Amino acid sequence: MSYRSTIQPIFGTSGGATGEPIYGVADDGFGGSLRVAQSDTFVFNFDLLISSRFGVFGRYTYGTTHVDPKTLGRASGDVNAQSIQFGLGFPDLGKKERWERYHF
């Protein structure tokens, strides 16, 4: 799956909880404000139930965000981020209709 998003700066910075795919906070490199950022994100997810009591899942995300400083003379650029997640799933661990997941 891939998608394009627009990240509105909050108090001049992009990122944080509302700024995926930037895992952190971005400014112009000198503490200055940014314009609206465009990002392209590509995601691959999988899950596989190996038996009735054990499953695995994973996710890979790659995102590139173009940042453009509001300050004249500062160069624009791209922030590239990626995330990898794998985990184990245990349906009905301990009780009926329960689904435990452990991931790292």
Backbone hydrogen bonds in HBPLUS format (Angstrom, degrees):
<---DONOR---> <-ACCEPTOR-->    atom                        ^
c    i                          cat <-CA-CA->   ^        H-A-AA   ^      H-
h    n   atom  resd res      DA  || num        DHA   H-A  angle D-A-AA Bond
n    s   type  num  typ     dist DA aas  dist angle  dist       angle   num
A0043-VAL N   A0001-MET O   2.76 MM  42  5.25 170.4  1.77 160.8 163.8     1
A0003-TYR N   A0041-THR O   2.90 MM  38  5.44 150.8  1.99 149.5 158.4     2
A0041-THR N   A0003-TYR O   2.89 MM  38  5.44 166.2  1.91 163.7 168.4     3
A0005-SER N   A0039-SER O   2.92 MM  34  5.33 159.1  1.96 146.4 152.9     4
A0039-SER N   A0005-SER O   2.91 MM  34  5.33 160.4  1.94 158.9 159.5     5
A0007-ILE N   A0037-ALA O   2.76 MM  30  5.05 169.2  1.77 153.1 157.0     6
A0037-ALA N   A0007-ILE O   3.08 MM  30  5.05 166.2  2.10 147.6 146.3     7
A0010-ILE N   A0013-THR O   2.88 MM   3  5.49 155.6  1.94 162.0 155.3     8
A0013-THR N   A0010-ILE O   3.20 MM   3  5.49 171.1  2.21 115.4 116.3     9
A0034-LEU N   A0012-GLY O   2.91 MM  22  5.49 134.0  2.12 126.1 139.5    10
A0014-SER N   A0026-ALA O   3.03 MM  12  5.20 157.0  2.08 146.9 151.8    11
A0026-ALA N   A0014-SER O   2.67 MM  12  5.20 165.6  1.69 163.2 167.4    12
A0016-GLY N   A0024-GLY O   2.59 MM   8  5.18 135.5  1.78 154.6 156.6    13
A0019-GLY N   A0016-GLY O   3.13 MM   3  5.17 160.0  2.17 107.5 113.7    14
A0022-ILE N   A0019-GLY O   2.91 MM   3  5.71 151.4  1.99 141.3 136.6    15
A0028-ASP N   A0032-GLY O   3.27 MM   4  5.19 155.7  2.33 128.2 131.2    16
A0070-LYS N   A0033-SER O   3.04 MM  37  5.73 170.1  2.05 136.5 136.5    17
A0035-ARG N   A0068-ASP O   2.81 MM  33  5.55 159.1  1.85 159.2 165.3    18
A0066-HIS N   A0038-GLN O   2.87 MM  28  5.56 159.1  1.91 169.7 170.5    19
A0040-ASP N   A0064-THR O   2.93 MM  24  5.50 157.5  1.98 156.7 161.9    20
A0064-THR N   A0040-ASP O   2.95 MM  24  5.50 158.8  1.99 156.5 162.5    21
A0042-PHE N   A0062-TYR O   2.79 MM  20  5.29 164.3  1.82 159.9 165.5    22
A0062-TYR N   A0042-PHE O   2.91 MM  20  5.29 160.8  1.95 153.9 160.3    23
A0044-PHE N   A0060-TYR O   2.89 MM  16  5.24 156.2  1.94 156.3 162.2    24
A0060-TYR N   A0044-PHE O   2.86 MM  16  5.24 157.0  1.91 152.7 160.2    25
A0046-PHE N   A0058-GLY O   3.01 MM  12  5.41 155.2  2.08 149.7 146.7    26
A0058-GLY N   A0046-PHE O   2.95 MM  12  5.41 156.3  2.01 150.5 149.5    27
A0048-LEU N   A0056-VAL O   2.84 MM   8  5.42 162.7  1.87 163.0 165.0    28
A0056-VAL N   A0048-LEU O   2.91 MM   8  5.42 155.8  1.97 151.4 156.9    29
A0050-ILE N   A0054-PHE O   2.92 MM   4  5.77 121.9  2.27 133.4 150.3    30
A0051-SER N   A0054-PHE O   3.09 MM   3  5.22 166.0  2.11 150.4 151.2    31
A0055-GLY N   A0089-GLY O   2.80 MM  34  4.74 147.0  1.90 146.6 146.2    32
A0089-GLY N   A0055-GLY O   2.70 MM  34  4.74 168.2  1.71 137.5 136.2    33
A0057-PHE N   A0087-GLY O   3.08 MM  30  5.31 154.3  2.15 134.7 135.6    34
A0087-GLY N   A0057-PHE O   2.89 MM  30  5.31 141.3  2.04 156.8 151.0    35
A0059-ARG N   A0085-GLN O   2.77 MM  26  5.10 142.2  1.91 150.3 153.3    36
A0085-GLN N   A0059-ARG O   2.87 MM  26  5.10 153.7  1.94 154.4 157.3    37
A0061-THR N   A0083-SER O   2.87 MM  22  5.08 156.9  1.92 150.4 155.2    38
A0083-SER N   A0061-THR O   2.83 MM  22  5.08 149.5  1.92 144.0 150.3    39
A0063-GLY N   A0081-ALA O   2.79 MM  18  5.29 165.9  1.81 162.3 163.9    40
A0081-ALA N   A0063-GLY O   2.84 MM  18  5.29 165.3  1.86 157.9 162.6    41
A0065-THR N   A0079-VAL O   2.85 MM  14  5.12 157.6  1.90 142.7 150.2    42
A0079-VAL N   A0065-THR O   2.77 MM  14  5.12 155.8  1.83 146.7 154.9    43
A0067-VAL N   A0077-GLY O   2.78 MM  10  5.52 160.9  1.81 161.4 167.8    44
A0077-GLY N   A0067-VAL O   3.03 MM  10  5.52 160.9  2.06 154.3 160.2    45
A0074-ARG N   A0071-THR O   3.39 MM   3  6.02 162.9  2.42 133.7 134.9    46
A0104-PHE N   A0086-PHE O   3.05 MM  18  5.96 163.3  2.08 174.1 176.5    47
A0088-LEU N   A0102-TYR O   2.75 MM  14  5.32 156.0  1.81 161.2 167.4    48
A0102-TYR N   A0088-LEU O   2.90 MM  14  5.32 166.4  1.91 162.0 165.8    49
A0090-PHE N   A0100-GLU O   2.79 MM  10  5.13 169.7  1.80 153.6 156.5    50
A0100-GLU N   A0090-PHE O   3.20 MM  10  5.13 164.8  2.22 132.4 127.8    51
A0092-ASP N   A0098-ARG O   2.24 MM   6  4.41 144.5  1.35 178.7 165.3    52
